Amino acid sequence: MQIINNNIQNLVLRLGSDVSFPNAQRNYCLFNEARTNELVNAGEAALPYIDTFLKQAYTEEQVTDSLQVIDKMLDKGVKGIDKMYPTFAQFNDVTSPNVQVLLAGIYRKTLVPDAFGPLNKMLIRQTLTPNSPYFDPTEEIGGAIMEYLKNQSAINSAQINKKN
C-alpha cells in the first residue's frame, strides 16, 4: 500500500510539467496523458494528494493539469470530487481562460450548488473582457450554467408532480 501511495504522490508532485497551452495552431491544452491516466486509474486514492497539491498550487500549469485530471476522474465516475469544492473555489476568481474552462467542466459534472454564482461571474467577466485569442471560454461556462438550470428545472418539476 505504501508503494502505491508513494507512486501517487510522485505523480501528483509532477503535475504542471509537460503542459502546453492553446496557441494559434491548437485551441486546447496538451497534458501528459500517461500521468493523467495513472492518476485517473488510482481513483479515490489520489484525491487527497491532488487536493493538497491544489491548495498549494501557484502556477497556471499546476492548476490546469490538476483540474484536467479531476475532470477525467469525473468522466470515469470517481466519487467524492464534489467534496473538493472548497479547494476548487479558491480559483473561482482566476482570470485564466484555461482554468475557467476546466472549473466550468467540473462544476457542470458535480453541480455543487455553491458554484452557480461563480460560474455566472466568470461568464460576465469573459463576456465583458474576453481574454482568450484561441478559444471561447463562454461556451463551456455557459454550458455549465445551462446544466445547472436544467437540473433545477427537473427538481422543480419533480416536486410539482409529487404534490399533484
C-alpha positions as CSV (number, residue, x, y, z in Angstrom):
1,M,0.0,0.0,0.0
2,Q,2.8,2.4,0.9
3,I,4.4,1.9,-2.6
4,I,1.1,2.7,-4.3
5,N,0.7,5.9,-2.2
6,N,4.3,6.9,-2.9
7,N,3.7,6.4,-6.6
8,I,0.5,8.5,-6.5
9,Q,2.3,11.2,-4.5
10,N,5.2,11.3,-7.0
11,L,2.7,11.6,-10.0
12,V,0.9,14.4,-8.3
13,L,4.0,16.3,-7.5
14,R,4.8,16.4,-11.2
15,L,1.5,17.9,-12.1
16,G,2.1,21.1,-14.1
17,S,5.1,19.8,-16.0
18,D,4.6,18.9,-19.7
19,V,1.6,21.3,-20.1
20,S,1.2,23.1,-23.4
21,F,-1.4,25.9,-23.5
22,P,-3.5,26.7,-26.6
23,N,-1.8,28.6,-29.4
24,A,-2.5,29.8,-32.9
25,Q,-2.4,26.2,-34.3
26,R,-4.3,24.4,-31.5
27,N,-7.2,25.7,-29.4
28,Y,-6.8,23.3,-26.5
29,C,-4.2,22.3,-23.8
30,L,-1.9,19.3,-24.0
31,F,-1.1,17.3,-20.9
32,N,1.0,14.3,-20.0
33,E,-1.6,11.6,-20.9
34,A,0.3,8.7,-19.3
35,R,0.4,10.6,-15.9
36,T,-3.2,11.6,-16.2
37,N,-4.3,8.0,-16.9
38,E,-2.3,6.7,-14.0
39,L,-3.9,9.2,-11.6
40,V,-7.4,8.6,-13.0
41,N,-6.9,4.9,-12.6
42,A,-5.9,5.5,-8.9
43,G,-9.3,7.0,-8.4
44,E,-10.4,8.0,-5.0
45,A,-6.9,7.1,-3.5
46,A,-5.4,10.0,-5.5
47,L,-8.0,12.6,-4.4
48,P,-6.3,13.6,-1.1
49,Y,-3.0,14.1,-2.8
50,I,-4.5,16.2,-5.6
51,D,-6.5,18.2,-3.0
52,T,-3.4,19.0,-1.0
53,F,-1.4,19.8,-4.2
54,L,-4.1,22.2,-5.5
55,K,-4.2,24.0,-2.1
56,Q,-0.6,24.9,-2.7
57,A,-0.5,25.2,-6.5
58,Y,0.8,28.6,-7.6
59,T,1.2,28.2,-11.4
60,E,-1.4,28.1,-14.1
61,E,0.2,24.9,-15.3
62,Q,-0.2,23.2,-12.0
63,V,-3.8,24.2,-11.6
64,T,-4.9,23.3,-15.1
65,D,-3.1,20.0,-15.0
66,S,-4.7,19.1,-11.7
67,L,-8.1,20.2,-12.8
68,Q,-8.0,18.2,-16.0
69,V,-7.1,15.1,-14.0
70,I,-10.2,15.8,-11.8
71,D,-12.3,16.3,-14.9
72,K,-11.2,12.9,-16.3
73,M,-11.9,11.3,-12.9
74,L,-15.4,12.6,-13.1
75,D,-15.8,11.1,-16.5
76,K,-14.7,7.8,-15.0
77,G,-17.2,8.1,-12.1
78,V,-14.8,8.6,-9.3
79,K,-16.8,9.5,-6.1
80,G,-16.1,12.3,-3.6
81,I,-14.9,15.0,-6.0
82,D,-17.9,17.2,-5.1
83,K,-16.4,17.4,-1.6
84,M,-13.4,19.2,-3.0
85,Y,-15.4,22.3,-3.9
86,P,-13.7,24.4,-1.2
87,T,-10.4,23.7,-2.8
88,F,-11.7,24.5,-6.3
89,A,-13.4,27.7,-5.1
90,Q,-10.0,29.3,-4.5
91,F,-9.7,29.5,-8.3
92,N,-13.2,31.0,-9.0
93,D,-11.8,34.5,-9.5
94,V,-8.8,33.4,-11.5
95,T,-9.0,35.1,-15.0
96,S,-7.2,32.4,-16.8
97,P,-9.5,31.1,-19.6
98,N,-7.8,27.6,-19.2
99,V,-8.7,27.4,-15.5
100,Q,-12.2,28.8,-16.1
101,V,-13.0,26.2,-18.7
102,L,-11.8,23.4,-16.6
103,L,-13.6,24.6,-13.5
104,A,-16.8,25.0,-15.5
105,G,-16.5,21.5,-16.8
106,I,-16.0,20.2,-13.2
107,Y,-18.9,22.3,-11.9
108,R,-21.1,21.1,-14.7
109,K,-20.5,17.5,-13.7
110,T,-20.7,17.9,-10.0
111,L,-23.5,20.5,-9.9
112,V,-22.3,21.8,-6.5
113,P,-24.9,24.5,-5.6
114,D,-22.2,26.9,-4.4
115,A,-20.6,27.0,-7.8
116,F,-23.6,28.6,-9.7
117,G,-22.8,32.1,-8.6
118,P,-19.1,31.9,-9.5
119,L,-20.0,30.5,-12.9
120,N,-22.2,33.5,-13.6
121,K,-19.4,35.8,-12.5
122,M,-17.0,34.0,-14.9
123,L,-19.4,34.3,-17.8
124,I,-20.0,38.0,-17.2
125,R,-16.3,38.6,-16.9
126,Q,-15.5,36.7,-20.1
127,T,-18.3,38.5,-21.9
128,L,-17.2,41.9,-20.9
129,T,-13.4,41.3,-21.2
130,P,-12.7,38.3,-23.3
131,N,-9.1,37.2,-22.8
132,S,-8.6,34.1,-24.9
133,P,-7.5,34.6,-28.5
134,Y,-7.6,30.8,-29.3
135,F,-11.0,29.6,-27.9
136,D,-14.2,30.9,-26.4
137,P,-14.4,30.1,-22.7
138,T,-18.0,31.3,-22.6
139,E,-19.1,28.1,-24.4
140,E,-18.1,25.9,-21.5
141,I,-19.1,28.3,-18.8
142,G,-22.5,28.9,-20.4
143,G,-23.0,25.2,-20.9
144,A,-22.3,24.6,-17.2
145,I,-24.8,27.3,-16.3
146,M,-27.4,25.7,-18.6
147,E,-26.8,22.3,-16.9
148,Y,-27.5,23.9,-13.5
149,L,-30.7,25.5,-14.8
150,K,-31.8,22.2,-16.5
151,N,-31.1,20.3,-13.2
152,Q,-33.0,22.9,-11.2
153,S,-35.9,22.7,-13.6
154,A,-36.0,18.9,-13.3
155,I,-36.0,19.2,-9.5
156,N,-38.9,21.7,-9.6
157,S,-40.9,19.6,-12.0
158,A,-40.4,16.5,-9.8
159,Q,-41.6,18.5,-6.7
160,I,-44.7,19.8,-8.6
161,N,-45.5,16.3,-9.8
162,K,-45.0,14.9,-6.3
163,K,-47.6,17.4,-4.9
164,N,-50.1,16.5,-7.5
